Every structure is written in structure tokens, then in C-alpha cells.
Amino acid sequence: MTAVEVDVKTTNVTSLEDGDHDKFAHVVVPSSAVTQAYITGSEVRALCGKVWVPTRAPELFEVCPECKELLEVVKAHWADDA
């Protein structure tokens, strides 16, 4: 019998399926748009593209991985411009 050496690397990849967006808190810019939406019942669009009418407390959920990644890119861009 021959010995085989295997090098295994794991990578955490977040893949969102339909309906998964409802499991996260999303990032909306400007944040005042969320307050406006709570008052008027209007829709907002998150950085990841999700469109919804906010009705729940976002602090109860993890931040959407797509929104988080996009926000980090935007913040880095703003820091470069400063």
C-alpha cells in the first residue's frame, strides 16, 4: 500500500441563498435613510442591493457579509481621499 500525503486548506466563503438576506442586518448609506424609512414606511436599498422596508431592530442580527465587505472598501477609499 502507498502512503498519500494530502494538504487540506479550508476557506470560509459566505454564499447567500434566496431568503438569506432576511437573516442579516444591512448597511444603508446614508444611515438617515433608515430613520426616514421607519417613519414613512418607504423602502431602502442596502449596499449589497437588498431592497426592503425596515421594521425590526438591526442590532439583533449579524451584519450582512456583503454589506460589511463593501463598507470596508468604501471606508478605505474615503481614508485614501483624506
Order of alpha helices (4+ residues) and beta strands (2+ residues): beta-alpha-beta-beta-beta-alpha
